[in-house]
Amino acid sequence: MVLFPVAFMAGCSHSNTPTSANAATSTPTPTATLVSLTNTPTKTPTNTPGGAATNTATSTATHTSTSTATNTSTNTTGGVATNTATNTASNTVTNTATNTATQTATSTATNTATNTATATAQTAQATIDLGTAANYVILSYTGISNSGPSTTCGGYGVYPDGQTSITGSPAIVENCGGAIDVGDPAALAAQGDSATAYGVANSRSGATLPPDADLGGLTLYPGVYTESGNLFVQSADVTLDPQGDANAVFIFQVAGYMEVFTSRNVILTAPLKASNVYWAVAGSYCALDSYCSMYGVIMAYESITFGTGATLTGRALAQNGDVTLLTNNITHP
């Protein structure tokens, strides 16, 4: 798409291997062929002087005139006398004209690539039950690292690591009175429920995206979208349109990592709810770059990294890695 490319924010990759029974495993990615992303060139020709076409015309005219006069007189007086006069005049005129005309032209074509998507309607999907993982907007396996004043509205939990796994200054501020569970049975149960939900998300089938697809500039409709490589929101914002269905569900299955680039946005069209958008990311990390805005439930098999000022309306659930914050706001969907 088009597609797809640029400088990436360095994500946090982790090789932590879960030791608890709740660690999730990836379900084989379903196949389907409903969506294609294509680049359509639009050509705008312009003509600019500067080519090379030369016309040369040469005209040569030659005029020659010759005049000859001969006068012969003979006078004989008692003898013989002969007088002969010959006059010759020659006039030669040569006219040569050379005309040269030079005309040049350069034709320049401008190609504009348009990122488009062609999709057919998909089967309506049921919502995914998060269980007790829905009690938190952040859930992490190895810890939460915070730098800068970050806030949550919906609580956070860590399991199996204890309170020492929440690091950074200042402390995360919980604005809505959500639960804070660290290394306790509630966080353990939530991790198990998160793993189950991740498996359900990956069990659905739908449309197949091209490898390393850039969703920028697209408007997508409800259904399941499977990415065999990495997934980006890079060239522009992406819009999720429920087509008027308040219960519409979007599921994105990403085999690699996912990155929303700086100042890019995932836009939800009413009446779509952020709680019905799921991002199941199997790769080493999911990165929300600086000042981007994101909607939906991120179910990362490993880690989730927030850039400066990035916001999420949804949940950040990291099954086998950490969650890194940098002056962020995370609000329940």
VMD Tcl script that draws the C-alpha trace (Angstrom):
set ca {
  {0.00 0.00 0.00}
  {0.85 1.24 -0.75}
  {1.87 0.94 0.96}
  {3.82 1.00 3.86}
  {6.94 2.19 5.23}
  {9.19 4.98 7.37}
  {11.21 5.53 10.50}
  {9.80 3.61 13.45}
  {9.88 4.38 17.11}
  {11.98 1.83 18.83}
  {9.64 -0.55 20.57}
  {10.34 -2.55 23.65}
  {10.94 -6.18 22.84}
  {10.91 -8.72 25.64}
  {11.84 -12.33 25.81}
  {10.08 -13.02 29.09}
  {8.64 -16.46 29.19}
  {5.61 -16.87 31.43}
  {5.88 -19.38 34.17}
  {2.28 -19.26 35.30}
  {-0.48 -21.42 33.93}
  {-2.21 -18.44 32.46}
  {0.35 -17.73 29.70}
  {-1.32 -17.50 26.31}
  {-0.39 -19.22 23.12}
  {-1.23 -18.03 19.65}
  {-3.95 -19.85 17.76}
  {-3.16 -20.42 14.03}
  {-4.18 -17.44 11.96}
  {-7.34 -18.02 9.94}
  {-7.34 -17.37 6.24}
  {-9.70 -15.43 4.05}
  {-9.64 -13.24 0.96}
  {-11.99 -10.32 1.23}
  {-9.81 -7.22 1.29}
  {-7.16 -5.92 -1.08}
  {-5.13 -2.76 -0.73}
  {-3.98 -1.29 -4.03}
  {-2.07 1.70 -5.29}
  {-3.86 3.49 -8.16}
  {-1.69 5.94 -10.09}
  {-3.28 9.19 -11.27}
  {-1.30 10.84 -14.08}
  {-1.27 14.59 -14.52}
  {0.78 15.56 -17.58}
  {2.42 18.96 -17.94}
  {4.34 20.36 -20.92}
  {7.57 22.19 -20.23}
  {9.79 23.76 -22.93}
  {13.07 21.97 -23.30}
  {12.91 18.97 -25.68}
  {14.66 18.68 -29.04}
  {12.83 19.02 -32.34}
  {14.66 21.07 -35.05}
  {13.28 22.10 -38.46}
  {15.78 23.62 -40.93}
  {14.81 25.13 -44.30}
  {17.49 26.31 -46.82}
  {16.64 28.34 -49.93}
  {19.27 29.13 -52.59}
  {18.56 31.27 -55.67}
  {21.17 31.97 -58.44}
  {20.58 34.38 -61.34}
  {23.11 34.85 -64.16}
  {22.69 37.20 -67.06}
  {25.18 37.70 -69.89}
  {25.02 40.48 -72.47}
  {27.30 40.45 -75.55}
  {27.44 43.18 -78.16}
  {29.65 42.94 -81.25}
  {30.19 45.91 -83.55}
  {32.19 45.42 -86.76}
  {32.89 48.25 -89.17}
  {34.90 48.01 -92.39}
  {36.24 51.10 -94.14}
  {38.09 50.70 -97.39}
  {39.61 53.72 -99.02}
  {41.98 52.78 -101.60}
  {42.83 49.77 -99.67}
  {41.41 47.55 -97.03}
  {40.71 48.67 -93.46}
  {38.72 46.54 -90.99}
  {37.62 47.71 -87.51}
  {35.99 45.15 -85.29}
  {34.71 45.92 -81.76}
  {33.29 43.30 -79.44}
  {31.62 44.26 -76.13}
  {30.71 41.55 -73.61}
  {28.91 42.23 -70.32}
  {28.24 39.56 -67.73}
  {26.16 40.00 -64.64}
  {25.86 37.17 -62.11}
  {23.71 37.41 -58.95}
  {23.49 34.64 -56.35}
  {20.98 34.85 -53.49}
  {21.19 32.32 -50.65}
  {18.75 32.31 -47.71}
  {18.92 29.87 -44.81}
  {16.10 29.68 -42.26}
  {16.43 27.60 -39.12}
  {13.56 27.05 -36.58}
  {14.04 25.17 -33.34}
  {11.12 24.02 -31.16}
  {11.53 21.98 -28.01}
  {9.00 20.35 -25.64}
  {9.23 18.12 -22.60}
  {6.25 16.11 -21.33}
  {6.22 15.46 -17.59}
  {3.78 13.05 -15.92}
  {3.05 13.22 -12.19}
  {1.94 9.96 -10.54}
  {-0.13 10.14 -7.37}
  {-0.60 6.90 -5.43}
  {-3.90 6.53 -3.64}
  {-4.24 4.00 -0.84}
  {-7.60 2.31 -1.28}
  {-9.37 -0.67 0.12}
  {-11.90 -2.94 -1.47}
  {-13.99 -4.93 0.98}
  {-17.07 -7.05 0.90}
  {-19.42 -7.31 3.83}
  {-18.32 -9.73 6.53}
  {-20.29 -11.89 8.89}
  {-21.22 -9.97 12.03}
  {-18.99 -10.88 14.98}
  {-19.92 -11.37 18.61}
  {-18.14 -9.38 21.30}
  {-15.27 -11.01 23.19}
  {-15.70 -11.66 26.89}
  {-12.72 -10.24 28.80}
  {-13.83 -11.68 32.12}
  {-12.17 -10.00 35.10}
  {-9.54 -8.45 32.80}
  {-12.24 -5.84 32.13}
  {-11.63 -4.57 35.69}
  {-8.45 -2.81 34.49}
  {-7.25 -0.47 31.79}
  {-3.67 -1.74 32.26}
  {-2.79 -5.35 32.97}
  {0.83 -6.49 32.87}
  {2.81 -9.66 33.48}
  {6.26 -8.19 34.23}
  {5.47 -4.65 35.38}
  {4.48 -1.10 34.57}
  {7.13 1.55 33.96}
  {6.01 5.18 34.13}
  {7.83 8.41 33.33}
  {5.96 11.69 33.55}
  {2.48 12.36 34.93}
  {0.38 9.49 33.57}
  {-3.23 8.85 34.54}
  {-5.61 5.92 34.35}
  {-9.37 5.81 34.60}
  {-10.30 2.19 35.24}
  {-7.56 0.72 37.45}
  {-4.45 -1.37 36.78}
  {-2.98 -4.69 37.82}
  {0.26 -6.67 37.69}
  {0.83 -10.38 38.08}
  {2.92 -12.27 39.08}
  {5.43 -9.56 40.03}
  {4.78 -7.49 43.16}
  {4.69 -3.78 43.90}
  {8.37 -3.38 43.00}
  {7.43 -3.99 39.36}
  {5.67 -0.60 39.18}
  {8.49 1.87 38.63}
  {9.07 5.48 37.63}
  {8.12 8.86 38.97}
  {5.68 10.35 39.57}
  {3.34 7.53 40.42}
  {0.46 6.66 38.13}
  {-2.68 8.55 39.16}
  {-5.95 6.61 39.12}
  {-8.71 9.13 38.50}
  {-11.86 7.01 38.56}
  {-11.41 4.85 41.62}
  {-10.58 1.74 39.63}
  {-9.05 -1.33 41.29}
  {-5.27 -1.50 41.79}
  {-4.17 -5.11 42.19}
  {-0.52 -6.07 42.26}
  {0.69 -9.64 42.68}
  {-2.60 -10.81 44.20}
  {-5.26 -13.41 43.29}
  {-7.42 -10.82 41.52}
  {-4.57 -9.90 39.15}
  {-3.83 -13.62 38.61}
  {-7.45 -14.32 37.64}
  {-7.46 -11.33 35.31}
  {-4.34 -12.58 33.53}
  {-6.01 -15.93 32.97}
  {-9.12 -14.27 31.55}
  {-6.99 -12.05 29.33}
  {-5.24 -15.13 27.90}
  {-8.58 -16.76 27.15}
  {-9.88 -13.64 25.40}
  {-6.70 -13.45 23.31}
  {-7.26 -17.01 22.11}
  {-10.88 -16.27 21.21}
  {-9.85 -13.18 19.21}
  {-7.42 -15.25 17.17}
  {-9.93 -18.02 16.52}
  {-12.19 -15.84 14.37}
  {-11.91 -15.75 10.57}
  {-12.46 -12.91 8.14}
  {-10.50 -10.80 5.67}
  {-6.79 -11.03 4.90}
  {-4.65 -7.89 4.76}
  {-1.47 -7.64 2.66}
  {1.81 -8.24 4.54}
  {2.98 -5.20 6.53}
  {-0.19 -3.29 5.69}
  {-0.57 0.43 6.36}
  {-4.16 1.20 7.33}
  {-3.57 4.95 6.95}
  {-6.24 6.70 4.92}
  {-8.64 3.75 4.93}
  {-12.21 3.43 6.11}
  {-12.90 -0.09 7.32}
  {-16.18 -1.83 8.12}
  {-17.05 -4.36 10.84}
  {-15.38 -7.75 10.72}
  {-12.11 -9.61 11.27}
  {-8.87 -8.43 9.66}
  {-5.86 -10.76 9.64}
  {-2.29 -9.46 9.16}
  {0.44 -12.06 8.58}
  {3.23 -9.50 9.09}
  {3.38 -6.18 10.92}
  {0.52 -3.68 11.00}
  {0.86 0.11 10.79}
  {-1.21 3.25 10.98}
  {1.39 5.37 9.28}
  {0.51 7.48 6.23}
  {-2.73 8.94 7.62}
  {-5.49 8.26 10.15}
  {-7.69 5.17 9.86}
  {-11.47 5.28 10.31}
  {-13.56 2.41 11.67}
  {-17.15 2.77 10.45}
  {-19.82 0.52 12.04}
  {-22.31 1.46 9.30}
  {-24.84 2.52 11.88}
  {-24.63 -0.64 13.99}
  {-24.04 0.18 17.67}
  {-23.10 -3.46 18.32}
  {-20.60 -3.75 15.47}
  {-17.33 -5.56 16.26}
  {-13.85 -5.10 14.78}
  {-11.07 -7.64 15.40}
  {-7.51 -7.19 14.16}
  {-5.22 -10.23 14.31}
  {-1.56 -9.25 13.94}
  {1.11 -11.93 13.65}
  {3.97 -9.41 13.96}
  {4.17 -6.15 15.87}
  {1.87 -3.15 15.55}
  {2.74 0.55 15.47}
  {0.57 3.67 15.40}
  {2.88 6.45 14.21}
  {3.36 9.89 15.72}
  {0.20 12.06 15.66}
  {-1.77 9.39 13.79}
  {-5.21 8.43 15.03}
  {-7.62 5.54 15.05}
  {-11.00 7.22 14.52}
  {-14.28 5.63 15.53}
  {-17.47 6.66 13.76}
  {-20.60 6.77 15.93}
  {-22.22 4.66 17.26}
  {-19.19 2.32 17.39}
  {-17.96 1.59 20.95}
  {-14.25 1.33 21.77}
  {-15.03 -1.76 23.86}
  {-15.99 -3.59 20.64}
  {-12.64 -3.03 18.92}
  {-9.94 -5.64 19.60}
  {-6.26 -5.63 18.61}
  {-4.66 -9.06 19.17}
  {-0.91 -8.53 18.66}
  {1.33 -11.60 18.70}
  {4.64 -9.83 17.93}
  {7.32 -8.60 20.29}
  {5.60 -5.30 21.03}
  {2.80 -2.88 20.28}
  {3.87 0.77 20.02}
  {1.68 3.85 20.27}
  {4.00 6.68 19.20}
  {3.96 10.24 20.54}
  {0.70 12.16 20.49}
  {-1.27 9.47 18.69}
  {-4.77 8.53 19.83}
  {-5.97 4.95 19.93}
  {-9.27 3.19 20.58}
  {-9.95 -0.39 21.52}
  {-8.75 -3.29 23.63}
  {-5.08 -4.08 22.96}
  {-4.34 -7.72 23.79}
  {-0.58 -7.99 23.34}
  {1.12 -11.33 23.74}
  {4.21 -9.46 24.95}
  {4.69 -5.71 25.60}
  {2.92 -2.38 24.99}
  {4.83 0.91 24.73}
  {3.31 4.40 24.85}
  {5.15 7.42 23.42}
  {4.96 10.91 24.91}
  {1.38 12.16 25.12}
  {-0.21 9.13 23.44}
  {-3.76 8.41 24.59}
  {-5.83 5.24 24.69}
  {-9.55 4.85 25.16}
  {-9.68 1.15 25.81}
  {-7.39 -1.31 27.60}
  {-3.71 -2.25 27.45}
  {-3.39 -5.95 28.37}
  {0.16 -7.34 28.17}
  {0.23 -11.10 28.78}
  {3.96 -11.82 28.92}
  {5.64 -8.43 29.00}
  {5.47 -4.96 30.47}
  {3.59 -1.73 29.80}
  {5.68 1.44 29.41}
  {4.08 4.85 29.97}
  {5.40 8.33 29.14}
  {2.93 11.06 30.17}
  {-0.16 9.21 28.96}
  {-3.89 9.05 29.64}
  {-5.63 5.68 29.51}
  {-9.39 5.63 29.97}
  {-11.78 2.67 30.09}
  {-13.91 2.25 26.94}
}
mol new
graphics top color blue
foreach p $ca { graphics top sphere $p radius 0.5 }
foreach p [lrange $ca 0 end-1] q [lrange $ca 1 end] { graphics top cylinder $p $q radius 0.2 }
display resetview
